[in-house]
């Protein structure tokens, strides 16, 4: 089955719309989301509506949790954005739409199994808010060992906003090192990170997603341009959202 993997939309409607338009050209059979639909961006409700309609399932990310419950351990900018995001759902005047959105957010899972893939937002060890960074493959052998011990076969996660594939060698392969297509053996232990649709952090502002073919055992990575200026202008126009969020978006950091 060909599955499009998206993650970390962060209320960026322009990025999500462009990514979905590109995904529709890829001949995928389903789309799944690894969480953080919300946080930072100016269009949280519209992004939830799109994910609800287009994705087979979505997971609970730390920013989804922050808006739904409490923004625990967030910095001041992220905390303020979480409270503003929550207000966008609370002020919806259509009771049916409001109920549908809260029901969707309240039903987001912390982890799920998709065939041989354990799917989480953070890591299999701490599924909502532990980061698995590329440098961990070299600098954190105990962390890597404990994480791979919790994977039955393969896994996928988001949260860092950095695309690539971890192996239990351990090693990390960014898309550019494998010509944007990673081939694995079915018996290999791997962790796929599709990168971020709406808030990339690898120095490339373009939207990122991946397509998994679990029959051919391949992962292909894609980068998509979108109207980033429109998103930044929306952020700048909302007093509760820091201008820094728009500046960071442009830099892909």
Beta strands, then each sheet from edge to edge (+ up, - down):
strand 1: 2-6
strand 2: 30-33
strand 3: 57-58
strand 4: 111-114
strand 5: 117-120
strand 6: 154-156
strand 7: 164-167
strand 8: 171-173
strand 9: 181-183
strand 10: 190-193
strand 11: 207-213
strand 12: 218-224
sheet 1: 3+ 2+ 1+ 11- 12+ 9-
sheet 2: 4+ 5- 6- 10- 7+ 8-
end
